[in-house]
Amino acid sequence: MISLIDAIGLSDLTEEEIAALAEHEHVPEMVAATLGAYLLHEAHGPERIRDMILDDVRAAVRRRDVGHARQLMGALRHFLAEHPEAALRPHDGA
């Protein structure tokens, strides 16, 4: 049986990025790790991951959960550093 640590390692995402996807999609982290790995290899998938994390940041700001918003922004910064193809472009509108 594959463990969550194994799934995260295979996903090319960090634990924080996986947690953000799990939060956004309301699924367990194991499912989020699988989804993230899948999206990274799909056309426009990295942009979808970026948008999910941004949605989580916006929700945390609306709740005035500054600590969580900062944590999510750290995950977003790391994600964009590792996956520059997901960077916002003027036509993205996000």
MMTF fields as JSON, N, C-alpha, C and O atoms, coordinates in Angstrom:
{
  "mmtfVersion": "1.0.0",
  "mmtfProducer": "UNKNOWN",
  "numBonds": 375,
  "numAtoms": 376,
  "numGroups": 94,
  "numChains": 1,
  "numModels": 1,
  "chainsPerModel": [1],
  "groupsPerChain": [94],
  "chainIdList": ["A"],
  "bondAtomList": [4, 2, 8, 6, 12, 10, 16, 14, 20, 18, 24, 22, 28, 26, 32, 30, 36, 34, 40, 38, 44, 42, 48, 46, 52, 50, 56, 54, 60, 58, 64, 62, 68, 66, 72, 70, 76, 74, 80, 78, 84, 82, 88, 86, 92, 90, 96, 94, 100, 98, 104, 102, 108, 106, 112, 110, 116, 114, 120, 118, 124, 122, 128, 126, 132, 130, 136, 134, 140, 138, 144, 142, 148, 146, 152, 150, 156, 154, 160, 158, 164, 162, 168, 166, 172, 170, 176, 174, 180, 178, 184, 182, 188, 186, 192, 190, 196, 194, 200, 198, 204, 202, 208, 206, 212, 210, 216, 214, 220, 218, 224, 222, 228, 226, 232, 230, 236, 234, 240, 238, 244, 242, 248, 246, 252, 250, 256, 254, 260, 258, 264, 262, 268, 266, 272, 270, 276, 274, 280, 278, 284, 282, 288, 286, 292, 290, 296, 294, 300, 298, 304, 302, 308, 306, 312, 310, 316, 314, 320, 318, 324, 322, 328, 326, 332, 330, 336, 334, 340, 338, 344, 342, 348, 346, 352, 350, 356, 354, 360, 358, 364, 362, 368, 366, 372, 370],
  "bondOrderList": [1, 1, 1, 1, 1, 1, 1, 1, 1, 1, 1, 1, 1, 1, 1, 1, 1, 1, 1, 1, 1, 1, 1, 1, 1, 1, 1, 1, 1, 1, 1, 1, 1, 1, 1, 1, 1, 1, 1, 1, 1, 1, 1, 1, 1, 1, 1, 1, 1, 1, 1, 1, 1, 1, 1, 1, 1, 1, 1, 1, 1, 1, 1, 1, 1, 1, 1, 1, 1, 1, 1, 1, 1, 1, 1, 1, 1, 1, 1, 1, 1, 1, 1, 1, 1, 1, 1, 1, 1, 1, 1, 1, 1],
  "groupList": [{"groupName": "MET", "atomNameList": ["N", "CA", "C", "O"], "elementList": ["N", "C", "C", "O"], "formalChargeList": [0, 0, 0, 0], "bondAtomList": [1, 0, 2, 1, 3, 2], "bondOrderList": [1, 1, 2], "singleLetterCode": "M", "chemCompType": "L-PEPTIDE LINKING"}, {"groupName": "ILE", "atomNameList": ["N", "CA", "C", "O"], "elementList": ["N", "C", "C", "O"], "formalChargeList": [0, 0, 0, 0], "bondAtomList": [1, 0, 2, 1, 3, 2], "bondOrderList": [1, 1, 2], "singleLetterCode": "I", "chemCompType": "L-PEPTIDE LINKING"}, {"groupName": "SER", "atomNameList": ["N", "CA", "C", "O"], "elementList": ["N", "C", "C", "O"], "formalChargeList": [0, 0, 0, 0], "bondAtomList": [1, 0, 2, 1, 3, 2], "bondOrderList": [1, 1, 2], "singleLetterCode": "S", "chemCompType": "L-PEPTIDE LINKING"}, {"groupName": "LEU", "atomNameList": ["N", "CA", "C", "O"], "elementList": ["N", "C", "C", "O"], "formalChargeList": [0, 0, 0, 0], "bondAtomList": [1, 0, 2, 1, 3, 2], "bondOrderList": [1, 1, 2], "singleLetterCode": "L", "chemCompType": "L-PEPTIDE LINKING"}, {"groupName": "ASP", "atomNameList": ["N", "CA", "C", "O"], "elementList": ["N", "C", "C", "O"], "formalChargeList": [0, 0, 0, 0], "bondAtomList": [1, 0, 2, 1, 3, 2], "bondOrderList": [1, 1, 2], "singleLetterCode": "D", "chemCompType": "L-PEPTIDE LINKING"}, {"groupName": "ALA", "atomNameList": ["N", "CA", "C", "O"], "elementList": ["N", "C", "C", "O"], "formalChargeList": [0, 0, 0, 0], "bondAtomList": [1, 0, 2, 1, 3, 2], "bondOrderList": [1, 1, 2], "singleLetterCode": "A", "chemCompType": "L-PEPTIDE LINKING"}, {"groupName": "GLY", "atomNameList": ["N", "CA", "C", "O"], "elementList": ["N", "C", "C", "O"], "formalChargeList": [0, 0, 0, 0], "bondAtomList": [1, 0, 2, 1, 3, 2], "bondOrderList": [1, 1, 2], "singleLetterCode": "G", "chemCompType": "PEPTIDE LINKING"}, {"groupName": "THR", "atomNameList": ["N", "CA", "C", "O"], "elementList": ["N", "C", "C", "O"], "formalChargeList": [0, 0, 0, 0], "bondAtomList": [1, 0, 2, 1, 3, 2], "bondOrderList": [1, 1, 2], "singleLetterCode": "T", "chemCompType": "L-PEPTIDE LINKING"}, {"groupName": "GLU", "atomNameList": ["N", "CA", "C", "O"], "elementList": ["N", "C", "C", "O"], "formalChargeList": [0, 0, 0, 0], "bondAtomList": [1, 0, 2, 1, 3, 2], "bondOrderList": [1, 1, 2], "singleLetterCode": "E", "chemCompType": "L-PEPTIDE LINKING"}, {"groupName": "HIS", "atomNameList": ["N", "CA", "C", "O"], "elementList": ["N", "C", "C", "O"], "formalChargeList": [0, 0, 0, 0], "bondAtomList": [1, 0, 2, 1, 3, 2], "bondOrderList": [1, 1, 2], "singleLetterCode": "H", "chemCompType": "L-PEPTIDE LINKING"}, {"groupName": "VAL", "atomNameList": ["N", "CA", "C", "O"], "elementList": ["N", "C", "C", "O"], "formalChargeList": [0, 0, 0, 0], "bondAtomList": [1, 0, 2, 1, 3, 2], "bondOrderList": [1, 1, 2], "singleLetterCode": "V", "chemCompType": "L-PEPTIDE LINKING"}, {"groupName": "PRO", "atomNameList": ["N", "CA", "C", "O"], "elementList": ["N", "C", "C", "O"], "formalChargeList": [0, 0, 0, 0], "bondAtomList": [1, 0, 2, 1, 3, 2], "bondOrderList": [1, 1, 2], "singleLetterCode": "P", "chemCompType": "L-PEPTIDE LINKING"}, {"groupName": "TYR", "atomNameList": ["N", "CA", "C", "O"], "elementList": ["N", "C", "C", "O"], "formalChargeList": [0, 0, 0, 0], "bondAtomList": [1, 0, 2, 1, 3, 2], "bondOrderList": [1, 1, 2], "singleLetterCode": "Y", "chemCompType": "L-PEPTIDE LINKING"}, {"groupName": "ARG", "atomNameList": ["N", "CA", "C", "O"], "elementList": ["N", "C", "C", "O"], "formalChargeList": [0, 0, 0, 0], "bondAtomList": [1, 0, 2, 1, 3, 2], "bondOrderList": [1, 1, 2], "singleLetterCode": "R", "chemCompType": "L-PEPTIDE LINKING"}, {"groupName": "GLN", "atomNameList": ["N", "CA", "C", "O"], "elementList": ["N", "C", "C", "O"], "formalChargeList": [0, 0, 0, 0], "bondAtomList": [1, 0, 2, 1, 3, 2], "bondOrderList": [1, 1, 2], "singleLetterCode": "Q", "chemCompType": "L-PEPTIDE LINKING"}, {"groupName": "PHE", "atomNameList": ["N", "CA", "C", "O"], "elementList": ["N", "C", "C", "O"], "formalChargeList": [0, 0, 0, 0], "bondAtomList": [1, 0, 2, 1, 3, 2], "bondOrderList": [1, 1, 2], "singleLetterCode": "F", "chemCompType": "L-PEPTIDE LINKING"}],
  "groupTypeList": [0, 1, 2, 3, 1, 4, 5, 1, 6, 3, 2, 4, 3, 7, 8, 8, 8, 1, 5, 5, 3, 5, 8, 9, 8, 9, 10, 11, 8, 0, 10, 5, 5, 7, 3, 6, 5, 12, 3, 3, 9, 8, 5, 9, 6, 11, 8, 13, 1, 13, 4, 0, 1, 3, 4, 4, 10, 13, 5, 5, 10, 13, 13, 13, 4, 10, 6, 9, 5, 13, 14, 3, 0, 6, 5, 3, 13, 9, 15, 3, 5, 8, 9, 11, 8, 5, 5, 3, 13, 11, 9, 4, 6, 5],
  "groupIdList": [1, 2, 3, 4, 5, 6, 7, 8, 9, 10, 11, 12, 13, 14, 15, 16, 17, 18, 19, 20, 21, 22, 23, 24, 25, 26, 27, 28, 29, 30, 31, 32, 33, 34, 35, 36, 37, 38, 39, 40, 41, 42, 43, 44, 45, 46, 47, 48, 49, 50, 51, 52, 53, 54, 55, 56, 57, 58, 59, 60, 61, 62, 63, 64, 65, 66, 67, 68, 69, 70, 71, 72, 73, 74, 75, 76, 77, 78, 79, 80, 81, 82, 83, 84, 85, 86, 87, 88, 89, 90, 91, 92, 93, 94],
  "secStructList": [7, 7, 7, 2, 2, 2, 2, 2, 2, 2, 2, 6, 1, 7, 2, 2, 2, 2, 2, 2, 2, 2, 2, 2, 2, 6, 7, 7, 2, 2, 2, 2, 2, 2, 2, 2, 2, 2, 2, 2, 6, 1, 6, 6, 2, 2, 2, 2, 2, 2, 2, 2, 2, 2, 2, 2, 2, 2, 2, 2, 2, 2, 6, 6, 7, 2, 2, 2, 2, 2, 2, 2, 2, 2, 2, 2, 2, 2, 2, 2, 2, 2, 7, 4, 4, 4, 1, 7, 7, 6, 6, 6, 7, 7],
  "xCoordList": [0.848, 0.0, 0.898, 1.907, 0.518, 1.285, 0.847, -0.34, 1.839, 1.531, 1.346, 1.675, 0.821, 0.66, 2.017, 2.137, 3.022, 4.378, 4.865, 5.454, 4.625, 5.003, 4.242, 4.828, 2.942, 2.119, 2.58, 2.639, 2.902, 3.397, 4.72, 4.933, 5.605, 6.894, 6.757, 7.555, 5.775, 5.557, 4.831, 4.809, 4.243, 3.39, 4.155, 3.599, 5.411, 6.182, 5.596, 5.818, 4.855, 4.315, 4.763, 5.145, 4.714, 5.074, 3.853, 2.722, 4.109, 3.023, 2.056, 0.844, 2.593, 1.755, 0.891, -0.276, 1.465, 0.705, -0.409, -1.524, -0.096, -1.103, -2.21, -3.39, -1.833, -2.83, -3.752, -4.955, -3.194, -4.02, -5.002, -6.164, -4.55, -5.459, -6.551, -7.717, -6.168, -7.152, -8.194, -9.386, -7.738, -8.661, -9.608, -10.815, -9.061, -9.873, -10.915, -12.068, -10.509, -11.388, -12.191, -13.045, -11.916, -12.618, -12.463, -13.432, -11.204, -10.889, -9.713, -8.997, -9.517, -8.351, -7.043, -7.017, -5.981, -4.693, -4.213, -3.553, -4.524, -4.114, -4.754, -4.098, -6.016, -6.713, -6.117, -5.924, -5.83, -5.25, -3.867, -3.526, -3.079, -1.756, -1.894, -1.139, -2.855, -3.097, -3.598, -3.144, -4.526, -5.04, -3.927, -3.815, -3.111, -2.016, -1.025, -0.596, -0.66, 0.261, -0.337, 0.362, -1.61, -2.305, -2.307, -1.967, -2.691, -2.801, -1.456, -1.394, -0.389, 0.925, 1.305, 2.113, 0.728, 1.076, 0.001, 0.091, -0.998, -2.066, -1.843, -1.236, -2.332, -2.287, -3.053, -4.197, -2.44, -3.011, -3.275, -3.899, -2.812, -2.978, -2.261, -2.845, -0.993, -0.322, -1.065, -1.094, -1.657, -2.443, -3.674, -4.078, -4.263, -5.425, -5.017, -5.753, -3.843, -3.345, -3.111, -3.502, -2.476, -2.253, -3.573, -3.671, -4.579, -5.875, -6.542, -7.207, -6.369, -6.937, -6.287, -6.968, -4.961, -4.27, -4.68, -4.901, -4.784, -5.239, -6.645, -6.922, -7.523, -8.88, -8.819, -9.553, -7.937, -7.779, -7.265, -7.719, -6.311, -5.784, -6.915, -7.082, -7.687, -8.802, -9.805, -10.3, -10.103, -11.05, -10.49, -11.224, -9.213, -8.592, -8.619, -8.862, -8.374, -8.414, -9.829, -10.019, -10.823, -12.225, -12.602, -13.387, -12.024, -12.291, -11.43, -11.569, -10.544, -9.58, -8.626, -8.179, -8.323, -7.379, -6.004, -5.539, -5.375, -4.118, -3.022, -2.256, -2.938, -1.908, -2.021, -1.022, -3.234, -3.437, -3.185, -2.62, -3.602, -3.341, -1.845, -1.394, -1.07, 0.398, 0.963, 1.829, 0.464, 0.927, 0.631, 1.48, -0.566, -0.944, -0.114, 0.255, 0.175, 1.013, 2.415, 3.026, 2.919, 4.216, 4.171, 5.093, 3.088, 2.929, 2.819, 3.384, 2.088, 1.941, 3.279, 3.619, 4.04, 5.36, 6.258, 6.931, 6.265, 7.096, 6.622, 7.432, 5.307, 4.758, 5.165, 5.584, 5.042, 5.397, 6.888, 7.296, 7.703, 9.154, 9.508, 10.395, 8.812, 9.077, 8.384, 8.824, 7.303, 6.501, 6.219, 5.084, 7.245, 7.07, 6.058, 5.575, 5.73, 4.723, 3.346, 2.441, 3.188, 1.906, 1.805, 0.785, 2.84, 2.838, 1.69, 1.332, 1.132, 0.065, 0.589, 1.702, -0.2, 0.122, -1.025, -2.13, -0.802, -1.858, -3.188, -4.231, -3.198, -4.443, -5.133, -6.253, -4.494, -5.07, -6.282, -7.226, -6.258, -7.39, -7.609, -8.596, -6.73, -6.923, -6.36, -6.433],
  "yCoordList": [-1.172, 0.0, 1.24, 1.293, 2.213, 3.453, 4.393, 4.542, 5.009, 5.916, 7.341, 7.639, 8.206, 9.605, 10.232, 11.011, 9.908, 10.441, 10.023, 10.83, 8.769, 8.285, 9.049, 9.465, 9.229, 9.92, 11.366, 11.869, 12.026, 13.401, 13.42, 14.275, 12.486, 12.407, 12.164, 12.674, 11.408, 11.102, 12.215, 12.23, 13.136, 14.145, 15.339, 16.09, 15.524, 16.722, 17.989, 19.085, 17.849, 18.981, 18.842, 17.757, 19.944, 19.9, 19.522, 19.523, 19.203, 18.875, 20.056, 19.859, 21.282, 22.478, 22.67, 23.047, 22.412, 22.539, 21.499, 21.793, 20.284, 19.219, 19.601, 19.398, 20.152, 20.556, 21.631, 21.617, 22.562, 23.608, 22.999, 23.402, 22.038, 21.379, 20.609, 20.637, 19.929, 19.176, 20.126, 19.819, 21.277, 22.271, 22.784, 22.889, 23.096, 23.658, 22.669, 23.033, 21.434, 20.417, 19.647, 18.83, 19.907, 19.224, 17.704, 16.949, 17.286, 15.862, 15.541, 16.446, 14.263, 13.874, 14.188, 14.283, 14.344, 14.688, 13.637, 13.985, 12.377, 11.328, 11.582, 11.448, 11.943, 12.25, 13.519, 13.59, 14.507, 15.755, 15.52, 16.151, 14.638, 14.33, 13.701, 14.025, 12.811, 12.167, 13.19, 13.207, 14.036, 15.084, 16.034, 16.377, 16.457, 17.372, 16.77, 17.439, 15.514, 14.838, 14.771, 14.984, 14.48, 14.416, 15.788, 15.907, 16.817, 18.153, 18.696, 19.411, 18.366, 18.861, 18.396, 19.036, 17.289, 16.736, 16.981, 16.461, 17.759, 18.099, 19.503, 20.351, 19.739, 21.086, 22.021, 21.745, 23.1, 24.122, 23.63, 24.334, 22.439, 21.906, 22.727, 23.021, 23.11, 23.945, 25.26, 25.743, 25.828, 27.051, 26.77, 27.609, 25.597, 25.228, 25.074, 25.479, 24.488, 24.365, 25.757, 26.032, 26.634, 28.019, 28.668, 29.303, 28.513, 29.131, 28.557, 29.285, 27.269, 26.659, 27.254, 27.589, 27.381, 27.953, 29.41, 29.854, 30.158, 31.55, 31.634, 32.519, 30.739, 30.705, 30.497, 31.138, 29.596, 29.341, 30.584, 30.896, 31.299, 32.53, 33.538, 34.132, 33.727, 34.684, 34.315, 35.19, 33.031, 32.593, 32.868, 33.3, 32.623, 32.896, 34.385, 34.773, 35.221, 36.682, 37.115, 37.932, 36.582, 36.925, 36.545, 37.234, 35.425, 34.992, 35.756, 35.585, 36.598, 37.34, 36.401, 36.698, 35.271, 34.292, 34.594, 33.917, 35.622, 36.129, 35.07, 34.935, 34.327, 33.298, 32.242, 31.836, 31.808, 30.792, 31.376, 30.708, 32.618, 33.274, 33.36, 33.127, 33.689, 33.749, 32.37, 32.239, 31.355, 29.993, 29.607, 29.037, 29.921, 29.611, 30.419, 29.907, 31.666, 32.474, 31.885, 31.919, 31.351, 30.67, 29.464, 29.231, 28.698, 27.538, 27.989, 27.358, 29.087, 29.604, 30.079, 29.779, 30.817, 31.291, 30.122, 30.146, 29.101, 27.928, 27.229, 26.837, 27.073, 26.416, 27.154, 26.531, 28.481, 29.266, 29.234, 29.292, 29.144, 29.036, 27.703, 27.634, 26.652, 25.315, 25.056, 24.218, 25.787, 25.576, 26.93, 27.405, 27.547, 28.895, 28.948, 30.031, 27.836, 27.821, 28.201, 28.52, 28.166, 28.51, 29.991, 30.427, 30.755, 32.174, 32.91, 32.614, 33.874, 34.695, 35.492, 36.018, 35.57, 36.366, 37.365, 37.098, 38.491, 39.508, 38.987, 39.494, 37.996, 37.494, 36.457, 36.047, 36.021, 34.998, 35.519, 34.77, 36.783, 37.371, 36.921, 37.322, 36.11, 35.629, 36.606, 36.368],
  "zCoordList": [0.0, 0.0, 0.0, 0.703, -0.785, -0.867, 0.275, 0.563, 0.902, 2.006, 1.483, 0.335, 2.33, 1.959, 1.655, 0.71, 2.43, 2.195, 0.813, 0.094, 0.435, -0.899, -1.983, -2.983, -1.783, -2.779, -2.953, -4.075, -1.858, -1.953, -2.706, -3.566, -2.39, -3.077, -4.568, -5.354, -4.958, -6.371, -7.118, -8.349, -6.383, -7.01, -7.588, -8.389, -7.198, -7.577, -6.97, -7.485, -5.887, -5.137, -3.691, -3.254, -2.949, -1.535, -0.703, -1.188, 0.542, 1.461, 1.596, 1.683, 1.613, 1.728, 0.48, 0.582, -0.689, -1.937, -1.994, -2.424, -1.556, -1.5, -0.523, -0.809, 0.626, 1.623, 1.052, 1.311, 0.274, -0.343, -1.341, -1.386, -2.139, -3.087, -2.339, -2.731, -1.269, -0.478, 0.108, 0.12, 0.592, 1.145, 0.065, 0.285, -1.081, -2.165, -2.666, -2.896, -2.831, -3.414, -2.361, -2.705, -1.086, 0.006, -0.11, -0.033, -0.299, -0.425, 0.511, 0.939, 0.823, 1.62, 0.876, -0.351, 1.637, 1.039, 0.04, -0.939, 0.262, -0.687, -2.052, -3.084, -2.051, -3.308, -3.93, -5.143, -3.097, -3.592, -4.204, -5.205, -3.63, -4.178, -5.563, -6.479, -5.701, -7.0, -8.017, -9.161, -7.602, -8.484, -8.905, -10.082, -7.96, -8.271, -9.252, -10.191, -9.042, -9.964, -11.365, -12.356, -11.44, -12.729, -13.404, -14.581, -12.655, -13.248, -13.72, -14.72, -13.016, -13.431, -14.83, -15.503, -15.266, -16.575, -17.63, -18.743, -17.29, -18.23, -18.791, -18.137, -19.996, -20.566, -19.651, -19.291, -19.282, -18.398, -16.983, -16.188, -16.662, -15.312, -14.252, -13.209, -14.495, -13.491, -13.223, -12.091, -14.259, -14.057, -13.196, -12.391, -13.367, -12.542, -11.08, -10.18, -10.844, -9.467, -8.889, -7.754, -9.663, -9.225, -8.835, -7.784, -9.669, -9.406, -8.157, -7.421, -7.917, -6.711, -5.463, -4.494, -5.5, -4.345, -4.165, -3.039, -5.261, -5.166, -4.58, -3.77, -4.971, -4.399, -2.887, -2.134, -2.449, -1.02, -0.297, 0.804, -0.921, -0.327, -0.171, 0.894, -1.231, -1.177, -0.086, 0.625, 0.046, 1.074, 2.467, 3.356, 2.66, 3.961, 4.271, 5.414, 3.274, 3.477, 3.826, 4.728, 3.128, 3.43, 4.861, 5.513, 5.344, 6.723, 7.733, 8.944, 7.209, 8.031, 8.769, 9.877, 8.141, 8.685, 8.09, 7.173, 8.635, 8.083, 8.129, 7.175, 9.208, 9.323, 8.237, 7.643, 7.987, 6.95, 5.563, 4.698, 5.353, 4.063, 3.809, 2.687, 4.832, 4.682, 4.338, 3.473, 5.023, 4.76, 3.307, 2.621, 2.855, 1.475, 0.472, -0.585, 0.803, -0.094, -0.199, -1.266, 0.893, 0.843, -0.081, -0.863, 0.017, -0.864, -2.312, -3.205, -2.552, -3.917, -4.469, -5.613, -3.665, -4.121, -4.49, -5.52, -3.644, -3.929, -5.197, -6.038, -5.331, -6.514, -7.782, -8.758, -7.771, -8.965, -9.252, -10.412, -8.217, -8.419, -9.069, -9.92, -8.663, -9.2, -10.545, -11.332, -10.789, -12.003, -12.661, -12.642, -13.241, -13.807, -14.948, -15.278, -15.548, -16.607, -16.07, -16.842, -14.749, -14.13, -13.767, -13.235, -14.045, -13.66, -14.355, -15.495, -13.631, -14.2, -15.388, -15.358, -16.395, -17.564, -17.732, -17.26, -18.38, -18.501, -19.011, -18.597, -19.891, -20.448, -19.556, -19.861, -18.458, -17.578, -16.803, -16.553, -16.428, -15.761, -14.329, -13.711, -13.784, -12.403, -11.404, -10.199]
}
